[in-house]
Amino acid sequence: MKVYILEDEVAILKYLIALVVDIPYLQLVGYSDTVAKAYTEIPVQQPDIILADIQLQDGTSFELLQQTHQPHRQVIFITAYSQYAIKALNLGALGYLLKPIDEVAFKQAIDRCYQKQATPNTEKEQLQVAVEHLNQPSAPSRIALKTFHFTQIVKIADILYAQSDKGYTTFYLNNGDKLMVSKVLKEYEDILIPEHFIRCHQSYLVNTTYISKYYKEGYLELLDRTTIPVSERKKEVILAFIQRLS
């Protein structure tokens, strides 16, 4: 399957290229960091899959894709939007990957494209549904955490990190409080990762707002001096995050 990439962050682009090259049945036919360049290349290359960052330097990939429609093409959006925008993409029956991009999630998304063909003449309608819902206001960024004795409503921005252990998840807040809930960490990924959290380890989700340092030995240091391990398979994700801040 032929793949074209729309991405204007160099570190993420390199990471995506490496992921594509690693899958035998994929062929990278081009990439661009602007709508203008992609507008001329996509009709020529006729990719089967487009990996599309939503916001590019000179416009959005929504605008581009609405102008370069082709039957059977499949689109996977690369997005850092909130959970409510993700729901909008789902309403349009479009695939998506959250930044920072998880390798397993990437392969699963590609596999879904490989297993099915997009329905002809529906892409325009799907894009329109997604665009309409993306323009609707977001809900407050809070989360309900149910402990053994009470349910506490906390601002997502106040969560330093979340740690999973034996079926439980402990949330560490910036005021020093700890809240343990009887759910696994994965239950909270769809809510937290779009809100500037990063999965640096199987057992940790970290609020990127509080990251102070990354040590090449394999751990993060937060503003309060807490250290969080970074697993070997998540190092590229952390480096891509740091590159975006450079």
C-alpha positions in Angstrom: 0.0 0.0 0.0 1.3 3.4 -1.0 1.7 5.9 1.9 1.9 9.7 1.9 2.8 11.7 5.0 1.6 15.3 5.9 3.6 16.5 8.9 5.5 19.7 9.6 7.4 18.7 12.8 10.7 17.2 11.7 11.2 14.8 14.6 7.7 13.4 14.2 8.1 13.1 10.4 11.3 11.1 10.8 9.6 8.9 13.3 6.7 8.3 11.0 9.0 7.5 8.1 10.8 5.0 10.2 7.6 3.3 11.2 6.4 3.1 7.6 9.6 1.7 6.3 9.5 -1.0 9.0 6.3 -2.5 7.6 7.0 -4.7 4.5 3.7 -4.1 2.7 3.9 -0.3 2.9 5.6 1.9 0.3 6.4 5.5 1.2 5.7 7.6 -2.0 6.1 11.1 -0.5 5.8 13.5 2.3 5.2 17.3 2.8 5.1 19.9 5.5 2.8 22.2 3.5 -0.6 22.0 2.0 0.7 23.6 -1.2 3.3 20.9 -1.9 1.0 18.1 -1.0 -1.7 19.5 -3.3 0.5 18.9 -6.3 2.0 15.6 -5.2 -1.0 13.6 -3.9 -3.0 13.5 -7.2 0.2 12.3 -8.9 1.2 9.6 -6.4 -2.4 8.4 -5.7 -1.5 7.1 -2.2 -3.7 4.4 -0.6 -3.1 5.8 2.9 -2.4 9.4 4.0 -1.0 10.1 7.4 -2.1 13.6 8.0 -1.2 16.1 10.7 -4.3 18.3 11.1 -2.6 21.8 11.3 0.2 22.4 8.8 2.2 25.6 8.1 -0.1 27.0 5.4 -3.5 25.5 6.3 -5.2 22.3 7.5 -5.2 18.8 6.0 -9.0 18.9 6.1 -8.9 21.6 3.4 -6.4 19.7 1.4 -8.2 16.4 1.5 -11.5 18.0 0.5 -9.8 19.2 -2.6 -7.9 16.0 -3.5 -10.6 13.4 -3.0 -10.0 10.0 -4.5 -12.2 6.8 -4.0 -10.8 4.0 -1.8 -8.2 6.3 -0.2 -7.9 6.0 3.6 -6.8 8.8 6.0 -5.2 8.5 9.4 -5.0 11.9 11.2 -2.1 12.7 13.5 -3.5 15.0 16.2 -2.9 16.5 19.5 -6.4 17.8 19.8 -8.6 17.3 22.9 -10.7 14.2 23.5 -13.7 16.1 22.2 -12.1 16.6 18.8 -11.2 13.0 18.8 -14.8 12.1 19.2 -15.5 14.4 16.2 -13.1 12.4 14.1 -14.8 9.2 15.1 -18.1 10.7 14.0 -16.6 11.1 10.6 -15.4 7.4 10.6 -11.8 8.6 10.2 -8.8 7.0 11.7 -6.5 9.0 14.1 -3.3 8.7 16.1 -2.5 10.8 19.1 0.7 12.8 19.6 3.0 11.5 20.9 2.6 8.6 18.5 2.6 5.1 20.1 4.2 2.5 17.8 1.7 -0.2 18.7 -1.2 2.1 18.0 0.4 3.1 14.7 0.7 -0.5 13.6 -2.9 -1.3 14.7 -4.2 1.7 12.6 -2.2 0.6 9.6 -3.5 -3.0 10.0 -7.1 -1.8 10.0 -6.4 0.0 6.7 -4.8 -3.1 5.3 -7.7 -5.3 6.3 -10.4 -3.1 4.6 -10.8 -0.7 1.7 -12.5 2.7 2.2 -16.0 2.9 0.8 -16.0 4.9 -2.5 -17.4 8.4 -2.6 -17.8 8.7 1.2 -14.6 10.5 2.2 -16.0 14.0 1.5 -19.0 13.4 3.7 -16.8 11.9 6.5 -14.5 15.0 6.4 -17.5 17.3 6.5 -18.9 15.6 9.6 -15.5 15.8 11.4 -15.0 19.5 10.5 -18.5 20.5 11.8 -18.0 18.8 15.1 -14.4 20.1 15.6 -15.8 23.6 15.6 -18.1 22.8 18.6 -16.9 24.0 22.1 -15.0 21.6 24.3 -16.2 20.5 27.7 -14.3 21.5 30.9 -11.0 19.7 31.4 -11.9 17.9 34.6 -12.0 14.2 35.5 -13.9 12.3 38.2 -11.7 9.9 40.2 -13.6 7.4 42.3 -11.6 6.2 45.3 -12.7 3.6 47.9 -14.5 6.2 50.0 -15.5 9.1 47.7 -15.4 10.5 44.2 -13.2 13.6 43.7 -13.5 15.9 40.8 -10.1 17.2 39.8 -8.7 19.5 37.1 -6.7 17.5 34.6 -4.1 20.3 34.7 -3.5 19.6 38.4 -2.4 16.0 37.8 1.4 15.5 37.9 1.3 11.9 36.8 -0.6 8.7 37.2 1.0 5.4 38.2 -0.5 1.9 37.6 0.2 -1.0 39.9 -1.6 -4.4 40.1 -4.9 -3.3 38.7 -5.0 0.0 40.6 -4.0 3.5 39.4 -2.7 6.3 41.8 -3.0 9.9 40.7 -0.4 12.3 42.1 -1.6 15.9 42.2 0.3 19.2 42.3 -0.9 20.0 45.8 0.7 16.8 47.2 -2.5 14.7 47.3 -2.7 11.1 46.1 -5.8 9.4 44.9 -6.0 5.7 44.3 -8.7 4.3 42.0 -9.5 0.7 41.2 -9.1 1.0 37.5 -6.1 0.2 35.3 -4.1 3.1 33.7 -5.4 2.3 30.2 -8.9 3.3 31.2 -7.7 6.9 31.4 -5.5 7.1 28.3 -8.3 8.4 26.0 -8.9 11.3 28.4 -5.4 12.2 29.6 -3.2 11.7 26.5 -5.0 14.3 24.4 -4.7 16.7 27.4 -0.9 16.9 27.2 0.0 13.7 28.9 2.6 11.3 27.6 2.9 7.5 28.1 6.6 7.1 29.0 6.3 3.7 30.5 3.8 0.8 30.8 3.0 2.0 34.3 3.2 5.8 34.0 1.3 8.6 32.3 3.0 12.0 32.9 1.7 15.5 32.5 4.2 17.1 30.1 3.5 20.5 31.7 5.5 19.3 34.7 8.5 17.7 32.9 11.7 19.5 33.8 14.5 17.2 32.5 15.1 14.1 30.5 18.1 12.0 31.4 19.6 9.7 28.7 20.0 7.0 31.3 16.2 6.6 30.9 14.2 8.7 33.3 12.3 12.0 33.6 12.6 14.6 36.3 9.5 16.6 37.1 9.4 20.2 38.5 9.0 18.8 42.0 12.1 16.6 41.6 10.1 13.4 41.2 11.8 10.9 38.9 9.8 8.8 36.4 11.2 5.9 34.4 11.2 5.9 30.7 11.1 2.5 29.0 13.4 1.6 26.1 10.5 1.4 23.7 9.2 4.8 24.7 12.4 6.8 24.3 11.7 7.8 20.8 8.3 9.2 21.9 10.0 11.3 24.6 12.7 12.5 22.2 10.1 13.5 19.7 8.3 15.5 22.4 11.5 17.3 23.4 12.2 18.1 19.8 8.9 19.9 19.4 10.0 22.2 22.2 13.4 23.0 20.7 
